[in-house]
Amino acid sequence: MNTTPKLVALTLLDAHGPLSLAHSTRYMAGKPQFAWSLQAALGAGIFDEIHVMTGDVHAAQMAREVSPAVRIASPASDGDAASIDAVQAAQRFCAQTTPDALCLISPAAPLVTPVDLAAAWQRFRETGADVLNAAVNWTRAAWPQGASPSQPCASPFAPPQTGAGLWLESGAFCFAKPGVLASGTPSGASPEAARIEVHALDALALLDTAHPAHWQAVEHLLRHRATADKDLALRNSLRDIRALVVDVDGTLTDGGMYYDADGEALKKFNTKDAQGMKMLEKQGTIIGIITAEDTPRVHSRMKKLQFDNYHFGIKDKLPLLKSLCQRWGIEMSQVAYVGDDLGDQACIQAAGFSACPADAEACVRPYATYITRRRAGEGAVREVCDLILAAQSPPSTPPDTPQGRP
């Protein structure tokens, strides 16, 4: 018998009030504000169902675009979303869906993360609470508006108070058992009947996106977080790379044709690319060169670099790349491939990690894992080499102590 409680998430998109429909659906860092907390719910992996309650057709479509898994809960009648608060909406919703536990998620809490929701749910279950509110622990001095400070401040740089401090409700989300929901109470539960617990959030949760300055700060934080997440994903994708395979013309060279006084064709290579590949080879990464070129100038350059896996005159590169992986005893997922044009597309799509120079052809750019900042023949391959080296290097020890900080 399955005893796992049915957990349902609900976000209410109001038509009026401080969390108006216009405010909740306003674009923040590239997506509707409510989509950030909705995606956190989807990423938490704890909810059996995720619902958005709205009577607005456009808002409903926005929610569906976040994920097909999102369900749209309609208000009981036209205009209800404009006239009821979140607790009343939750009461009506629970009467229809009968969950074992409900999580009300604010549409204006874009800094909430999947980790926040998963940790709060674990605490809600472990404590046996009836209600769990997301709050911020405040350890600075506080006093009612209009009143005098409770104690003098000796210094503007005074440290936070010792002790438990105050809990400030963030309004980001709330877990509750449907049976204790009661209208007219700010927390969504009757204090006399409910056991209320708290899940601590970072102080940034107190930023109120209804204020323009706070909106800008939150948007900046979200963009920074997205960049950090992208950097982490990039590093993770490079940690298991065992071979770097690159094209020549338009990748190691700039794709141009140069001629000397005698009319001999010349190619422009970049020594930084060669140095990067040599550094990778030194740490044990296999270096492979596959090119459709078959010219004396390219042969001369490869001979000087002394790469064993140099294959020229190859029009169909993917079969050779698969054969090389078998010879090297590695999977395609352990190959990083760098190319710039249609002849590289199959390898770019098949490799575990792929990159193309900043000036690569449009036909391959959508398939590349990474597009370098540098152009072909100007250090694009070196940029990829540096990424692999950084991802596979052990964490450096902080310089202040021989062992690093504990």
N, C-alpha and C positions, 0 to 999 in steps of 0.2 A: 504493500500500500504506500503510495506517495504522500509523505507528510510535509513536503516542502510548501510553505505558504505561497499563495498567489500574490505577487507584488505588482502593482500597477502604478505607472507614473501619469500625472495629469498636469498639463499647462493650460492656463486660461488666458485667452487673448481677448481682453476687454474692448469695448467700444468707447468707453469714457473712463474718467478717473485718472489717478497719477500714472497708472500703467496702461495708458490708452493704446488703442490699436495702432495708431500712427507711430507712437513711441516704440512699441514692441516690435513693429515690422520695419522700422527705419534701418537702413543698411549701416552696419558697423564693421569695418575692416573686411569688407567684401561680401558680407552675407547679412540677412535680417538679424536684428539683435536677438530675437528669441531662438534663432537657429543654433546659437552657441551653446546654450544650456540644453537644448533638445539633443544636440550631437553628443554632449556629455552623458546624457541619459542612455543614448544608444551605445556609446562606448563603454559604459560601466559594466554591461553584461549581467545585470541583476534583475532586470524588469521582464516580466512575462508579457506585458502589454504597455505601449506608450501611446497616450492619447493627447490630442490638442482639442480643447473645446472652443469653438468659435462659430458664429453665425455668418461670418464674412466669407464670401466665396474666394476672394483673392488671397486672404490669409490662409484659408484651407489649402489652396493650391501651393502656396509657399511651403507649408508644412509637409505636404506630399513630396515636394522637390527635395527636401532635406533627406528623406528616406521613404521608400514605399512601405516600410514597416510601421510608420506612424499612422495611427488611426484618428479619424476625425469624429469627435463627439459633438453633436449639435445641441444647442440649448433647447430646453423643453418647449419654448415658444419663441416667436419672433421678438427680438428686443431683450430677451432675458439676459444675454451676455452683457448688456449695458446697465442692467439694474441690480444684478446680484453680485455679492463679493465672492472671494475664492472659497470660503468655507461653505456658503450656501451651494455653490456650484459643485463642491466636493460631495456634499450630502446627496444631491440629486444624482450625481454620477455614480456614487456607491450603491444607491438603490437600484440602479440599472445593471451595474457590472459585478456586484458582490465580490470585491477583492478581499483578501485576508489582511492586506496592508496597502496603504495608499501613500504615494509620495507626491506632494504638491510642489511643483517647481516653478519658480518665478520666470516669466518671459524676459525679465530685465536683470538677469544674473549671469552675464556672459563669461565671468571669470570662474564659474563653477567647473570642476574637472570630473572626469570619470572616476578618478581616485577618491575625490571628496564623497561622491555618492555611494561608492562601494564601501568605503570605510564607515560612513554613517549608517548604512544598512546593517553592517556587521555589528556595530554598537547597539543599534536598535534591537536586534535579535538577542544579543548576549545579555543585555540588561533587562529584557522583558518589559521595556518601556511601553506606555500607551501612546506617547508623543515624543518625538525627538526633533528639536529645533536646531537649525544651523546658526551659530553665533560666534562672535569674536570676543576673546578675553581681553579686557581693557585694564591695564595696570597703572595708568596714569591717574592723577587726582581728578575727581569729577564732583560737580555740585549742581543743584538746580539752577535753571536760568533765572537771573534776577537776584539770586542769593549771593552772599559773600563766600569766598573760598573757605573750605572747612579747615584748612591749615595753611600757614604762610609758605611760600616757595623760596627757599634760601638761594637758589640759583636757577637761571634759565636753562642750565644744562643738568639739572637734577636727574638722577636715574629713576627708572620706574619704581613704583611702590613694591615693596615685598609683600608676599601673601597672594591670595587667590585672585584679587582684583574683582572687576565687574564683568558680567556677561551682557554683551550688547547683541540683540537679535539682528541678524543680517537681512532676513527676509528672502534669502536665496532659495531655500527649500525646507520642507518639513515632512517627516514621516509620521504617520498616524494610523492607529487601528480605527476602522470605520465606525465602530460602536461608540467611540468617545468623541466623535466630531459633534460639536454643538454650535449653532449660530450665535453670534453676538459676543464671542470671546476672541480677543486678538490672536491668541496662539492657536486657535482652532480646536481647543479642547476645554472641557470643564475642569478648572483647577482642583475642585473638591474631589472629583472622581478619577482624575487621570494622573498617572505617574509620568512626569516630564523629565526627559534627559536632554543633554546638549552635545552637539558635535562641534568641535572648534574649527573655525576657518581662519585663514590668514587675514590680517587686518585690511588687506586690499579689498576684501568683501564688503567693506563699509562704503566704498566708492558708490555714489548714487548717480547713475547715468542720466537722471532727469536734470542734473546740473551740467551746463555746457563744458565747464572745465573738467569735471569728472569724466564726462563722455570722452573727451580728447585723451585723458590719461588712460582710460580703459582701452580705447582703441589702440593706443601706442603699445600697451602691454600685450594685447592680443597679437599684434603684428610681430612683436619681439618673440613671443612664445611660438608663433608659427615658424619663424626663422630658426629658432633653436630646435624645434621638433624636426624640421627638414634636415638640419645639419646632423642631428642624431641618427635619423633614418639613413642618411648618406653614409655615415661612418659605419653603421651596422651592415650596410650592403657591401662594404669593401673589406670587412674583416676576414672573410673566408676566400678572398681572391688568391689564386695560386699561379695564374698566368696572365700576362698583359700581351695582347696581340694588336698590332697597329697596321694601318694602311700607310702608303708612302705619299703618293701624289695628292695634294690637297689636305694632307694630315701632317706628315713629317715635313713636307715642303709647302710652300705657299700656293702651289698650283700654277705658278707662272712659268713661262719659258723664256730663258735668257740665252743670248748668243754672244760668243767672243768674236774677236776680229777676224778669225778664220771661218766663222759661220758655224762653229760647233755649239750644239745645244748644251746649256748649263742648267743645273738645279740648285735652288737655294734651300739648304738645311739649317737648322738652328742647333748650336752646340748644347743649349740648355736641355733640349729634348733628349739628346744622347746621354748627357750626364744623369738625367732622371732615370732613364732606363737602366743605366749601369748601376745606379744605387739600388734599384729594385732587384736587379740580377744578383748583386752582392748579398742581399738578404735572403736569397733563395727563390725569388719569383722567376718563373720562366718567361723569357721574352721571345715573342714571335713576330715576324714581319711577313705579311701576305700582301702582295701587290700585283696588279695587272701589268705594271711596267716591266719592260725587259730592255733596259738601256745600259750602256757602259758606265754612265755617270752614277746611276743608282747602284750598280754592282760595285763600283769603286768605293762608294760611301759605306755600303754594308760590309765590305771586306775590311775596311779600316776599323769599323766598330766591332767586328769579330762576333757577331751574333750567329749562333749555330742554326737557329730556326728561321732562316731567310728563304722565302719561297716567292719566286717571281714568275711573271707571265700567267697568273692565275685569273681566269675570267669568272669562274664560279667558285667563290671562296668558301661557302658554308660546308660543302662536303669535305674539303681539306681541313677546315677547322675541327670538324667532328672527328676526323681521322687522327689529327694531332692530339686531341683530348684523350683518345684511347691509348695512344702511344705514351703520353705523359702520365696516364693513370689518374686523371681528374675528370670531374663532371663539367658540363657546359656552364653550370651555375657558378663555377669557380673561375670563370674566364671574364676578364675585363677587355672589351674590344673598343677600339677608337677608329672611326672612319668618317668620311665626309660626303659620300655620294651614293647614287643608286646601287652601285656595285657592292656597297657595304651594308645595305639595308637588311639583308637576310641575317648576317652575322650580328648586327646591332640588335635585332629582335630576338635572336637566339641566346645571346650571351647573358650571364648572370648580372653583369654590369656593363653598361655601354655609354660611350661619350662621343660627342662630335665637336669640332671646333666652332668658335663663335660665328664664323662665316660659312658653315656647312650648308649644303643645299637643303631647300625646304622639304624635299621628299623624305629625308631621314630624321630631321629634327624632332618630329612628334614621337619617334620610337626610342630616342636616346634617353637613358636614365639621367644624364647630366650634359649640359651644354657649357663648354668652357668659356671663361671670360676672355681668353686670349684667342687670337686668330691662328689659322693654320700657318706653320712655318715660323711662328712668333712665340713659341713656348706652350702651345695648347697641350701637347703630349706631356710636357714637364708638369703642367698643372695637374693632370690626372695622376702622374707618378707621385707627386707630393701628397695628394689626397690618400692614395693607397698607403704610402709610408706613414702618414699621420694616423690613419685608422688602425694600422697594425702595430704601431709602436706602443710599448707599455707606458702606463701613466708615469709622468715625471715626478720625481721626489721634490717637494718644496725645498727651496734652498736654505731656509732658516735653521733647519736641524738636519743632521745626517740621516736620520730615520724618517724624517717627515713628521708632520703633526699627527697626534693620535686620532 
